[in-house]
Amino acid sequence: MIHFVGAGPGAADLITLRGAELLRQADKVIYAGSLINKELLKKCKTKVKLFDSSEMTLDEIISEMEKSIEAGEEVVRLHSGDPSIYGAVREQLDRLSDINGEFDITPGVSSFTAAAAALNTEYTLPAVSQSIIITRVSGRTKVPGKERLKDLASHGTSMAIFLSYGLIRKVRNELLAGGVFTDETPAAIVYKVSHGDEKLIRCNIGSMYKEIVRNKISKTALILVGDFLNTESGFYEKSRLYDENFSTLYRKGSGEQPDPGEGTEESSGTEENRSNDIISAENHNVKVVDKRLSGVNIKSISFTESGKEVALRLKESLGKRIETTAFKEGMSLEKWTLNAFDTAEAVVFIGAAGIAVRSIAPFIESKDKDPAVIVIDDMGENIIPVLSGHLGGANKIAEELAKILGGRAVITTATDIHKVFAVDEWAASNGMTILNPEGIKNISSRLLRGEKIEILSYVNLKNNPPEGIKLAPRDKKRLKTDVIISGFITQYNSVVNIAPKSIVIGAGCRRGTTFEKLKEAFDDFIDKNGIIKESIAGVASIDIKENEISLHKVCKTFGVGLKCYSARELNAIKDFDGVFSTSDFVKGVTGTDNVCERAAIAASGAKQLRIPKSVYDSVTLAAAEIPLTFSWEY
C-alpha cells in the first residue's frame, strides 16, 4: 500500500496524528528531501528504507513503489505541506493506477494556513474578503491564460502566491495591473513558516522586492497579499456569529433570525452539508427549475472572425458562466472537445454543424451522460441544439442563447414541435433520474402517434395530467405499465422507470466505525429493502456524528449530503405510529432514545417511517419517504 502523506509546513509536530502513525509503521519512506523537516524521519522505525525524492526522477520513484507493492511493504510518500497544492501528486497517482497499485492520501497542514496562523491573521474577514485565491505566477511552469495573476488580482480578495519569490518584480507588476491593488496594499513574505529559521516580513506590495533582497530570501517563501493583513483596529466588520442580536439554532438572539443558508459553525450543519442539503422538510411541493443558463457551465469554440464576435456577445451577457475559445492553426479540436465533454454541462460550436457533428461523434455515450451540444452559425442567427435536447437541457439553453443573440432557436425534437408531453424533459426539470433512458424513444413515439401512455406514480402529482397521459391506480393487480415513478423497486414491468429524490436514510453508528463497515451496512439495507440508489435524497443523523469521516464518505458515494440534528430536535419528533424503537443505552450516550428513525422522520418531513430500524454491527439504519408533490409543468 502506498500512503501519500502531507508532512505539514515544517515543524515536526504539525504533521497529523494519522500521518505520524503511518510514518511509524512504514517499511519504506520516499520523502521530499529539499523541503521537509528531517526531524520527521526520527518517527520511523529503525530498519526503514529511506529515499530522498529530490534526487530521483518520476520513473525511479514509481520503480521503488512497484518493488514495495510486490514485496507487500507499506510505503509512505512524504510530501511537504499538503499534497493537493503544488504537490506533483496526480502524475504519481496516475502511474500507480496504471499498475493497479493501491494508494491513499492523508492531508497535511498547508503553508498558507500555517502562514496565517504565524501572522495571527484571518483570510476571510467580514466586509474585507470572503474568498482566498491560491496561485503562482507564470515562470518555467506556465499557468493557463485564464489564470494570469493580473486577472486574479482584479478580484481584490485575499491571495496566497506560491513558488514566485524569484519573480517578485513580475508579481508586483501583475498585481498592480489588476487595477484593484496599489503599492500601499498590505503584503507579507513568509519564509520557511514553522521551521526554526522562520521569517515573517510584513510589508506592502510596493516594498516586497526590497524586503526580499534585504532579508536575503532565496527560496521557500510564500507571498501573501490583501487587506486582511491590515493591522489597524476596526477596519473590518465583526462576525454576526457571536452577536447577541443574531440567532442560531443553538442560541436565541434578541434580533433577527438566522439565515437558513448561513454556513457557520453554529448553524445547522457544516457548509459542505448545507450545499448538499436534503430537500426542505418544510415544503415538499417541488418547484420546477428549468435547466436554463443560470448556473450552467458552458464552453464554446468559434472558427471565424464573425464567430469570435458572436462568442464575445455571449461572453458579455453570460460572464464567467461561459468559457470562450477561438480555434487556431495547430490546435487539437479533438482534445478541446474531449475536455469540454468532461468538464462542461453545455458545449457550443459557433460555426458549421458538420464540424460539430464530426467533433462530438467519438465522445457520445448516452442520453443521461452527454452534455448539451448546441451549434450557432457564425452570424448568430440560428441556434440549433444537436445533442441532449431534453435530459441535458440543450433545447432550453438554445432558446436562452437565441434571446441573447436576437436569433432563433431551431428546435428539431418532435415532441417539442408537436407540443407533446416530453417525459424525459419533465423528469429532468424536476430533478428525477430516468433509470432506463433507452425507453424514452418508445414513449415519445407512441405519444406522437396519439396513443395514451399510462403512468404509475408513487409521488403526488397535482392538477390534471397533460394530453396523452393517463394515471394508473396504485393497486397490486397489474403486471406492467408504461412509466413508473418510484423511489423503490416495484413488482411491475415498465418501459421507463423514473426515480425521484425522495428517500432519506437515517443513520446511527458507533464512534470510529470504519467506512467499509458503514458502506457494507448501507448497501445491504438498500438492497434488502428495494431502495433505488438514485432516489436517495440524503442521509440524516445526530449532531455528534457531524464530523464522522466515514459517514461523510458514505454520503459522498451516493452523491448526497448529511443532515444532522441535536438530541433536543430529535426528541421533539412525534412518533405518530408509536413504532420508534427505544434504547436506554443510546439515550445515555446521545441524549435521545433513537437516532436513525427520528433523524429519518426529521429530515424527510414524513409522518411515518417507510422502513423501521435495521441493526448491523455498530450501525443502525432506517428510512422515510419525503411526501413530494410535483406539477405537470416543465
DOKOL-984113 format. One line per field, with one value per residue (C-alpha): residue number from 1; chain; x, y, z. Coordinates in nm, 2 decimals. Each point is the difference from the previous one (the first is absolute). Layout:
BEGIN
k = c(NUM:...)
c = c(A:...)
x = c(X:...)
y = c(Y:...)
z = c(Z:...)
END
This chain:
BEGIN
k = c(1:2:3:4:5:6:7:8:9:10:11:12:13:14:15:16:17:18:19:20:21:22:23:24:25:26:27:28:29:30:31:32:33:34:35:36:37:38:39:40:41:42:43:44:45:46:47:48:49:50:51:52:53:54:55:56:57:58:59:60:61:62:63:64:65:66:67:68:69:70:71:72:73:74:75:76:77:78:79:80:81:82:83:84:85:86:87:88:89:90:91:92:93:94:95:96:97:98:99:100:101:102:103:104:105:106:107:108:109:110:111:112:113:114:115:116:117:118:119:120:121:122:123:124:125:126:127:128:129:130:131:132:133:134:135:136:137:138:139:140:141:142:143:144:145:146:147:148:149:150:151:152:153:154:155:156:157:158:159:160:161:162:163:164:165:166:167:168:169:170:171:172:173:174:175:176:177:178:179:180:181:182:183:184:185:186:187:188:189:190:191:192:193:194:195:196:197:198:199:200:201:202:203:204:205:206:207:208:209:210:211:212:213:214:215:216:217:218:219:220:221:222:223:224:225:226:227:228:229:230:231:232:233:234:235:236:237:238:239:240:241:242:243:244:245:246:247:248:249:250:251:252:253:254:255:256:257:258:259:260:261:262:263:264:265:266:267:268:269:270:271:272:273:274:275:276:277:278:279:280:281:282:283:284:285:286:287:288:289:290:291:292:293:294:295:296:297:298:299:300:301:302:303:304:305:306:307:308:309:310:311:312:313:314:315:316:317:318:319:320:321:322:323:324:325:326:327:328:329:330:331:332:333:334:335:336:337:338:339:340:341:342:343:344:345:346:347:348:349:350:351:352:353:354:355:356:357:358:359:360:361:362:363:364:365:366:367:368:369:370:371:372:373:374:375:376:377:378:379:380:381:382:383:384:385:386:387:388:389:390:391:392:393:394:395:396:397:398:399:400:401:402:403:404:405:406:407:408:409:410:411:412:413:414:415:416:417:418:419:420:421:422:423:424:425:426:427:428:429:430:431:432:433:434:435:436:437:438:439:440:441:442:443:444:445:446:447:448:449:450:451:452:453:454:455:456:457:458:459:460:461:462:463:464:465:466:467:468:469:470:471:472:473:474:475:476:477:478:479:480:481:482:483:484:485:486:487:488:489:490:491:492:493:494:495:496:497:498:499:500:501:502:503:504:505:506:507:508:509:510:511:512:513:514:515:516:517:518:519:520:521:522:523:524:525:526:527:528:529:530:531:532:533:534:535:536:537:538:539:540:541:542:543:544:545:546:547:548:549:550:551:552:553:554:555:556:557:558:559:560:561:562:563:564:565:566:567:568:569:570:571:572:573:574:575:576:577:578:579:580:581:582:583:584:585:586:587:588:589:590:591:592:593:594:595:596:597:598:599:600:601:602:603:604:605:606:607:608:609:610:611:612:613:614:615:616:617:618:619:620:621:622:623:624:625:626:627:628:629:630:631:632:633:634)
c = c(A:A:A:A:A:A:A:A:A:A:A:A:A:A:A:A:A:A:A:A:A:A:A:A:A:A:A:A:A:A:A:A:A:A:A:A:A:A:A:A:A:A:A:A:A:A:A:A:A:A:A:A:A:A:A:A:A:A:A:A:A:A:A:A:A:A:A:A:A:A:A:A:A:A:A:A:A:A:A:A:A:A:A:A:A:A:A:A:A:A:A:A:A:A:A:A:A:A:A:A:A:A:A:A:A:A:A:A:A:A:A:A:A:A:A:A:A:A:A:A:A:A:A:A:A:A:A:A:A:A:A:A:A:A:A:A:A:A:A:A:A:A:A:A:A:A:A:A:A:A:A:A:A:A:A:A:A:A:A:A:A:A:A:A:A:A:A:A:A:A:A:A:A:A:A:A:A:A:A:A:A:A:A:A:A:A:A:A:A:A:A:A:A:A:A:A:A:A:A:A:A:A:A:A:A:A:A:A:A:A:A:A:A:A:A:A:A:A:A:A:A:A:A:A:A:A:A:A:A:A:A:A:A:A:A:A:A:A:A:A:A:A:A:A:A:A:A:A:A:A:A:A:A:A:A:A:A:A:A:A:A:A:A:A:A:A:A:A:A:A:A:A:A:A:A:A:A:A:A:A:A:A:A:A:A:A:A:A:A:A:A:A:A:A:A:A:A:A:A:A:A:A:A:A:A:A:A:A:A:A:A:A:A:A:A:A:A:A:A:A:A:A:A:A:A:A:A:A:A:A:A:A:A:A:A:A:A:A:A:A:A:A:A:A:A:A:A:A:A:A:A:A:A:A:A:A:A:A:A:A:A:A:A:A:A:A:A:A:A:A:A:A:A:A:A:A:A:A:A:A:A:A:A:A:A:A:A:A:A:A:A:A:A:A:A:A:A:A:A:A:A:A:A:A:A:A:A:A:A:A:A:A:A:A:A:A:A:A:A:A:A:A:A:A:A:A:A:A:A:A:A:A:A:A:A:A:A:A:A:A:A:A:A:A:A:A:A:A:A:A:A:A:A:A:A:A:A:A:A:A:A:A:A:A:A:A:A:A:A:A:A:A:A:A:A:A:A:A:A:A:A:A:A:A:A:A:A:A:A:A:A:A:A:A:A:A:A:A:A:A:A:A:A:A:A:A:A:A:A:A:A:A:A:A:A:A:A:A:A:A:A:A:A:A:A:A:A:A:A:A:A:A:A:A:A:A:A:A:A:A:A:A:A:A:A:A:A:A:A:A:A:A:A:A:A:A:A:A:A:A:A:A:A:A:A:A:A:A:A:A:A:A:A:A:A:A:A:A:A:A:A:A:A:A:A:A:A:A:A:A:A:A:A:A:A:A:A:A:A:A:A:A:A:A:A:A:A:A:A:A:A:A:A:A:A:A:A:A:A:A:A:A:A:A:A:A:A:A:A:A:A:A:A:A)
x = c(0.00:0.13:-0.10:0.04:0.05:0.01:0.29:-0.14:0.18:0.32:-0.02:0.02:-0.31:-0.22:-0.04:-0.34:-0.04:-0.09:0.30:0.23:-0.14:0.05:0.36:0.06:-0.15:0.18:0.24:0.12:-0.02:0.05:0.02:0.04:0.35:0.03:-0.31:-0.10:0.14:0.24:-0.11:-0.31:0.21:0.08:-0.35:0.08:0.10:0.36:0.02:-0.21:0.13:0.04:0.01:0.04:-0.23:0.19:0.27:-0.24:-0.20:-0.37:0.10:0.23:-0.26:-0.26:0.25:0.06:-0.37:-0.04:0.26:-0.17:-0.34:0.14:0.17:-0.32:0.17:-0.17:0.14:-0.04:0.05:0.07:-0.09:0.05:-0.31:-0.31:0.04:-0.29:0.17:0.29:0.09:0.05:-0.22:-0.23:0.27:0.10:-0.36:-0.05:0.30:-0.10:-0.35:0.16:0.16:-0.30:0.19:-0.20:0.04:-0.16:0.07:0.03:-0.03:0.24:0.01:0.07:0.26:-0.27:-0.21:0.32:0.10:-0.33:0.04:0.35:-0.11:-0.30:-0.24:-0.31:-0.04:-0.38:-0.10:-0.36:-0.02:0.36:0.03:-0.20:0.22:0.36:0.18:0.29:0.22:0.35:0.15:0.08:0.37:0.17:-0.34:-0.26:-0.34:-0.31:-0.08:-0.32:0.20:0.23:0.10:-0.13:-0.34:-0.02:0.12:-0.30:-0.22:0.18:-0.04:0.25:0.28:0.26:0.27:0.22:0.33:0.05:0.26:0.26:-0.24:-0.10:0.02:-0.23:-0.23:-0.02:-0.07:-0.27:-0.17:-0.01:-0.12:-0.32:-0.12:-0.10:0.31:0.25:0.36:-0.15:-0.20:0.12:0.22:0.21:0.30:-0.01:0.33:0.01:-0.30:0.01:0.37:0.26:0.12:-0.34:-0.03:-0.32:0.04:-0.29:0.02:-0.21:-0.01:0.23:0.27:-0.01:0.31:0.21:-0.10:0.09:0.34:0.06:-0.09:0.20:-0.31:0.11:-0.26:-0.30:-0.18:-0.37:-0.14:-0.33:-0.19:-0.32:-0.17:-0.05:0.36:-0.10:0.11:-0.22:-0.29:-0.36:0.06:-0.22:-0.36:-0.05:-0.14:-0.37:0.07:0.05:-0.21:-0.25:-0.27:0.06:-0.19:0.13:-0.14:0.19:-0.05:-0.29:0.09:-0.20:0.00:-0.03:-0.05:0.28:0.03:-0.08:0.28:0.27:0.28:0.14:0.13:-0.31:-0.26:-0.16:0.30:0.32:0.02:0.07:-0.32:-0.19:0.09:-0.12:-0.30:-0.30:-0.32:-0.16:-0.21:-0.22:-0.13:-0.01:-0.18:0.29:0.06:0.08:0.33:0.08:0.35:0.07:0.31:0.00:0.29:0.06:0.37:0.05:0.30:0.00:0.23:-0.01:0.17:-0.03:0.03:-0.38:-0.02:0.23:-0.24:-0.29:0.21:0.08:-0.37:-0.07:0.29:-0.12:-0.34:0.10:0.33:0.17:-0.26:0.15:0.36:0.06:0.28:0.10:0.13:0.36:0.22:0.18:-0.26:-0.15:-0.38:-0.02:0.17:-0.22:-0.32:0.11:0.08:-0.33:-0.20:0.17:-0.03:-0.29:-0.38:-0.05:0.24:-0.06:0.15:-0.01:0.04:-0.12:-0.21:0.22:0.30:-0.19:-0.14:0.34:0.16:-0.25:-0.06:0.28:-0.11:-0.38:-0.10:-0.37:-0.30:0.06:0.38:0.06:0.02:-0.23:0.15:-0.10:0.10:-0.02:0.07:0.28:-0.25:-0.19:-0.33:-0.08:0.06:-0.04:0.00:0.15:0.05:-0.17:-0.29:-0.21:0.21:0.30:-0.22:0.13:-0.34:-0.06:0.36:-0.03:-0.31:0.18:0.31:-0.24:-0.14:0.35:0.10:-0.33:-0.01:-0.23:0.02:-0.04:-0.16:-0.03:-0.12:-0.33:-0.18:0.09:-0.11:-0.33:-0.06:-0.01:0.09:0.37:0.05:0.38:0.00:-0.27:0.20:0.32:-0.16:-0.12:0.33:-0.10:0.22:-0.11:0.14:-0.05:0.03:0.00:-0.38:-0.07:-0.01:-0.28:-0.21:0.05:-0.08:-0.33:-0.10:0.07:-0.22:-0.28:0.01:-0.07:0.29:-0.07:0.21:0.00:0.13:0.08:0.06:-0.28:-0.08:-0.23:-0.24:-0.13:0.26:0.09:-0.16:0.10:0.08:-0.21:0.07:-0.01:-0.15:0.24:-0.13:0.17:-0.20:0.20:0.32:0.12:-0.04:0.17:0.18:0.06:0.11:0.12:0.29:-0.03:0.02:-0.35:-0.14:-0.12:0.17:0.02:0.15:0.15:0.08:0.05:0.15:-0.09:0.23:-0.23:0.17:0.18:0.21:0.04:0.33:0.15:0.35:0.26:0.28:0.29:-0.20:0.20:-0.11:0.00:-0.23:-0.24:-0.01:-0.07:-0.29:-0.14:0.03:-0.18:-0.27:-0.06:0.00:-0.23:-0.25:-0.01:0.11:0.11:0.34:-0.08:-0.30:0.20:-0.04:0.23:0.11:-0.09:0.15:0.07:0.23:0.27:0.05:0.05:0.38:-0.01:0.23:-0.13:-0.36:0.09:0.19:-0.31:-0.21:0.25:-0.04:-0.37:0.06:-0.21:0.04:-0.01:-0.26:0.05:-0.23:0.05:-0.13:-0.26:-0.12:-0.02:-0.19:-0.26:-0.09:-0.35:-0.03:-0.33:-0.02:0.15:0.26:0.33:0.23:0.16:0.33:0.10:0.37:-0.03:-0.18:0.28:0.26:-0.18:-0.28:-0.27:-0.15:0.02:0.22:-0.06:-0.38:-0.05:0.26:-0.16:-0.34:0.16:0.17:-0.28:-0.30:-0.19:-0.25:0.11:0.30:0.02:0.26:0.05:0.33:0.23:0.29:0.35:0.33:0.04:-0.23:-0.38:-0.20:-0.36:-0.17:-0.28:-0.15:-0.03:-0.37:0.08:-0.26:0.09:-0.17:-0.04:0.15:0.36)
y = c(0.00:0.35:0.27:0.36:0.21:0.38:0.07:0.35:0.33:-0.09:-0.04:-0.37:0.02:0.14:-0.32:-0.16:-0.29:-0.23:0.11:-0.06:-0.34:-0.10:0.11:-0.22:-0.30:0.06:-0.25:0.26:0.38:0.21:0.35:0.35:0.06:0.36:0.11:-0.22:0.02:-0.29:-0.03:-0.17:-0.30:-0.07:-0.12:-0.29:-0.35:-0.09:-0.22:0.23:0.06:0.37:0.16:0.37:0.08:0.33:-0.22:-0.23:0.01:-0.09:-0.34:-0.07:0.09:-0.22:-0.28:0.00:0.00:-0.30:-0.19:0.06:-0.10:-0.33:-0.05:0.09:0.29:0.31:0.32:0.36:0.26:0.30:0.34:0.34:0.20:-0.16:-0.22:0.15:0.34:0.01:-0.36:-0.16:-0.28:-0.07:-0.13:-0.25:-0.11:-0.05:-0.22:-0.20:-0.04:-0.14:-0.28:-0.05:0.12:0.08:0.34:0.25:0.36:0.16:0.38:0.23:0.36:0.22:0.28:0.26:-0.09:-0.02:0.34:0.16:-0.17:0.14:0.35:-0.03:0.09:-0.13:-0.01:0.04:0.32:0.13:0.30:-0.05:-0.33:-0.32:-0.19:-0.10:-0.06:-0.25:0.04:0.05:0.23:-0.15:-0.10:-0.32:-0.16:0.18:0.08:-0.01:0.33:0.04:-0.01:0.29:0.16:0.34:-0.14:-0.18:0.32:0.19:-0.16:0.18:-0.29:-0.17:-0.17:-0.26:-0.02:-0.30:-0.07:0.36:0.16:0.00:0.19:0.26:0.30:-0.18:-0.08:0.37:0.11:-0.25:0.07:0.37:-0.07:-0.16:0.36:-0.06:-0.04:0.29:0.03:0.07:-0.32:-0.21:-0.30:-0.25:-0.22:-0.32:-0.19:-0.37:0.03:-0.21:-0.09:0.10:0.28:0.13:0.37:0.20:0.32:0.24:0.25:0.13:-0.08:0.29:-0.11:-0.38:-0.01:0.22:-0.22:-0.33:0.14:0.16:-0.33:-0.22:-0.21:-0.26:-0.28:-0.15:0.33:0.06:0.34:0.11:0.30:0.18:0.23:-0.29:0.08:0.35:0.02:0.30:-0.06:0.04:-0.03:-0.31:-0.08:-0.24:-0.34:-0.04:-0.34:0.11:0.32:0.00:0.11:-0.28:-0.33:-0.34:-0.35:-0.02:0.35:0.23:0.36:0.31:0.12:-0.16:-0.37:-0.20:-0.03:-0.36:-0.01:0.15:-0.26:0.09:-0.23:0.06:-0.04:-0.33:-0.20:0.08:0.21:-0.31:-0.16:0.31:0.00:-0.36:0.04:-0.23:0.13:0.24:-0.19:0.31:0.01:-0.31:0.16:-0.01:0.32:-0.07:0.14:-0.01:-0.08:0.34:0.21:0.09:-0.20:-0.21:-0.04:0.07:-0.03:0.14:-0.01:0.22:-0.04:0.33:0.37:0.04:-0.30:0.18:0.29:-0.23:-0.15:0.35:0.09:-0.32:0.08:0.35:-0.14:-0.32:0.11:-0.28:-0.25:-0.05:-0.07:0.10:-0.13:0.10:-0.28:0.05:-0.18:-0.29:-0.03:-0.35:0.03:-0.36:0.08:0.32:-0.20:-0.28:0.26:0.18:-0.33:-0.08:0.34:0.19:-0.04:0.17:0.00:0.26:-0.01:0.34:-0.11:-0.27:-0.28:-0.26:0.11:-0.06:-0.34:-0.13:0.14:-0.15:-0.34:-0.19:0.13:-0.06:-0.25:0.01:0.24:0.00:0.07:0.23:0.38:0.23:0.08:0.30:0.14:0.37:0.13:0.26:0.29:-0.10:-0.04:-0.37:-0.18:-0.38:-0.25:-0.32:-0.23:-0.06:0.23:-0.11:-0.17:0.23:0.31:0.09:0.11:0.24:0.13:0.06:0.21:0.21:0.05:0.10:0.28:0.13:0.00:0.11:-0.32:-0.30:-0.33:-0.27:-0.28:-0.34:-0.22:-0.14:0.02:0.37:0.08:-0.18:0.12:-0.35:-0.08:-0.09:-0.23:0.03:0.37:0.01:-0.25:0.19:0.34:-0.16:-0.14:-0.36:-0.27:-0.22:-0.34:-0.14:0.30:-0.24:-0.03:0.37:-0.04:-0.26:0.22:0.32:-0.19:-0.13:0.34:0.15:-0.27:0.12:-0.31:0.02:-0.05:-0.14:0.14:-0.17:0.25:-0.04:0.37:0.25:0.17:0.31:0.12:-0.19:-0.19:0.13:-0.14:-0.35:-0.09:-0.22:-0.06:-0.37:-0.09:-0.13:-0.35:-0.35:-0.16:0.13:-0.15:0.28:0.37:0.25:0.23:-0.05:0.28:-0.15:0.01:-0.37:-0.30:-0.12:-0.33:0.15:0.00:0.34:0.16:0.29:0.01:0.34:0.05:0.32:0.13:-0.12:-0.23:0.11:-0.25:0.05:-0.13:-0.06:-0.15:-0.06:0.26:-0.10:-0.25:-0.06:0.10:-0.36:-0.11:0.29:-0.04:-0.37:0.07:0.27:-0.23:-0.29:0.23:0.15:-0.34:-0.18:0.28:0.06:0.36:0.15:0.16:0.29:0.09:0.06:0.37:0.01:-0.16:0.12:-0.05:0.17:0.30:-0.20:-0.19:0.32:-0.05:-0.38:-0.03:-0.35:0.12:0.30:-0.24:-0.22:0.30:0.10:-0.35:0.07:0.37:0.13:0.21:-0.07:0.18:-0.01:0.09:0.06:-0.24:0.26:0.03:-0.38:-0.04:0.25:-0.22:-0.15:-0.38:0.00:-0.38:-0.08:-0.22:0.17:-0.26:0.13:-0.06:0.12:-0.06:0.22:0.27:0.00:0.05:0.24:0.16:-0.16:-0.35:-0.06:0.17:-0.16:-0.01:0.35:0.15:-0.15:0.15:0.34:0.03:-0.13:0.17:-0.32:-0.11:-0.36:-0.22:-0.18:-0.25:-0.04:-0.04:-0.27:-0.09:-0.09:-0.03:0.35:0.15:0.07:0.11:0.10:0.18:0.24:0.14:0.37:0.08:0.16:0.17:0.08:0.22:-0.12:0.33:0.01)
z = c(0.00:-0.09:0.25:-0.13:0.31:0.05:0.23:0.09:-0.04:0.18:0.38:0.08:0.23:-0.26:-0.19:0.06:0.25:-0.28:-0.21:0.30:0.06:-0.36:0.02:0.30:-0.18:-0.34:-0.14:-0.26:0.00:-0.32:0.13:-0.16:0.14:-0.12:0.19:0.30:0.35:0.05:0.37:-0.14:-0.11:0.36:0.04:-0.24:0.12:0.01:-0.31:-0.22:-0.36:-0.07:-0.35:-0.06:-0.30:-0.07:-0.16:-0.19:-0.32:-0.02:-0.16:0.29:0.26:-0.16:-0.04:0.38:0.06:-0.23:0.18:0.33:-0.14:-0.12:0.34:0.19:0.18:0.14:-0.17:0.10:-0.27:0.22:-0.16:0.15:0.11:-0.15:-0.30:-0.19:-0.04:-0.25:0.11:-0.34:0.14:-0.29:-0.23:0.27:0.06:-0.37:-0.03:0.30:-0.14:-0.33:0.20:0.23:0.30:0.31:0.16:0.23:0.09:0.35:-0.02:0.17:0.14:-0.30:0.03:-0.09:0.31:0.22:-0.13:0.10:0.35:0.03:-0.09:0.24:-0.28:-0.19:-0.37:0.00:0.19:-0.03:-0.23:-0.10:-0.17:0.00:-0.25:-0.04:-0.33:0.01:-0.31:-0.14:-0.26:-0.34:-0.02:-0.12:0.08:-0.20:0.14:-0.22:-0.17:0.19:0.33:-0.07:0.32:-0.11:-0.08:0.34:0.17:-0.15:0.26:0.28:0.24:0.23:-0.19:0.08:-0.27:-0.01:-0.18:-0.11:0.23:-0.29:-0.22:0.26:-0.24:-0.25:0.29:0.10:-0.36:-0.06:0.34:-0.08:-0.36:0.14:0.08:0.36:0.21:0.04:0.12:0.34:0.02:0.30:-0.08:0.19:-0.09:0.20:-0.01:0.12:0.21:0.33:-0.06:0.25:-0.24:-0.08:-0.11:0.00:-0.20:-0.01:-0.28:-0.29:-0.37:-0.09:0.25:-0.06:-0.22:0.24:0.29:-0.18:-0.08:0.34:0.18:-0.25:-0.08:-0.25:0.01:0.18:0.03:-0.02:-0.10:0.16:-0.14:0.10:0.24:0.25:0.10:0.13:0.36:0.09:0.22:-0.11:-0.38:-0.03:0.11:0.29:-0.07:0.07:0.13:0.36:-0.02:0.29:-0.25:-0.24:0.04:-0.08:0.05:0.32:0.14:0.00:-0.09:0.08:-0.36:-0.35:-0.07:-0.15:-0.37:-0.07:-0.26:0.22:0.03:0.34:0.26:0.21:-0.28:-0.10:-0.13:-0.17:-0.31:-0.21:0.14:-0.07:-0.37:-0.03:0.22:-0.01:-0.16:0.25:0.25:0.04:-0.36:-0.22:-0.29:-0.24:-0.19:-0.37:-0.11:-0.37:-0.10:-0.14:0.00:0.37:0.15:-0.31:-0.08:-0.38:-0.22:-0.36:-0.29:-0.31:-0.34:-0.18:0.07:-0.01:0.24:0.24:0.00:0.09:0.28:0.13:0.01:0.20:0.24:0.06:0.10:0.19:0.15:0.19:-0.08:-0.35:-0.10:-0.36:-0.22:-0.35:-0.22:-0.11:-0.25:0.16:0.28:0.06:-0.03:0.12:0.33:0.04:-0.05:0.23:0.27:-0.06:0.03:0.32:0.17:-0.14:0.02:-0.34:-0.30:-0.26:-0.35:-0.19:-0.36:-0.24:0.14:-0.18:0.21:0.32:-0.11:-0.10:0.32:0.25:-0.17:0.18:0.34:0.00:0.26:0.10:0.06:0.37:-0.02:-0.30:0.05:-0.19:-0.34:-0.20:-0.34:-0.08:-0.35:0.00:-0.05:0.32:-0.19:0.04:0.33:-0.04:0.29:-0.15:0.30:0.34:-0.07:0.30:0.26:-0.06:-0.04:-0.35:-0.12:0.29:-0.02:-0.37:0.06:0.25:-0.22:-0.28:0.22:0.07:-0.36:-0.15:-0.21:-0.01:0.17:-0.26:0.20:-0.18:0.28:-0.11:0.34:0.02:-0.35:0.04:0.36:0.13:0.36:0.03:0.29:0.00:0.01:0.27:0.22:-0.05:0.09:0.32:0.10:-0.06:-0.15:-0.30:0.07:-0.35:-0.24:-0.30:0.06:-0.05:-0.38:0.03:0.23:-0.22:-0.32:0.14:0.12:-0.34:-0.16:0.23:0.23:0.37:0.25:0.35:0.29:0.34:0.25:0.36:0.05:0.00:-0.33:0.02:-0.27:-0.30:-0.21:-0.34:-0.32:-0.07:0.36:0.22:0.37:0.11:0.34:0.26:0.02:0.01:-0.29:-0.29:-0.14:-0.21:-0.08:-0.23:0.25:0.37:0.23:0.33:0.24:0.05:-0.23:-0.08:-0.13:-0.32:-0.34:-0.17:-0.31:0.20:0.37:0.17:0.34:0.19:0.27:0.28:0.24:0.32:0.19:0.37:0.14:0.33:0.06:0.26:0.01:-0.23:-0.20:-0.32:-0.34:-0.12:0.28:-0.05:-0.38:0.04:0.23:-0.24:-0.30:0.18:0.13:-0.35:-0.17:0.24:0.01:-0.37:0.02:-0.34:0.07:-0.23:0.22:0.31:0.08:0.31:0.32:0.34:0.35:0.33:0.03:0.19:-0.33:-0.19:-0.02:-0.05:-0.31:-0.10:0.00:-0.23:-0.23:-0.03:-0.08:-0.27:-0.16:-0.05:-0.10:0.29:0.31:0.37:0.21:0.38:0.28:0.37:0.26:0.10:-0.36:-0.04:0.33:-0.13:-0.30:0.05:-0.02:-0.19:-0.03:0.34:-0.18:0.10:0.16:0.32:0.17:0.35:-0.10:-0.31:0.20:0.26:-0.27:-0.24:0.20:-0.21:0.01:-0.38:-0.26:-0.34:0.01:0.15:-0.24:-0.31:0.10:0.09:-0.33:-0.22:0.15:-0.02:0.27:0.00:-0.07:-0.33:0.14:0.37:0.17:-0.13:0.23:-0.13:0.18:0.16:-0.26:0.00:-0.31:-0.07:-0.29:-0.06:-0.32:-0.06:-0.08:-0.34:-0.22:-0.36:-0.26:-0.36:-0.12:-0.13)
END
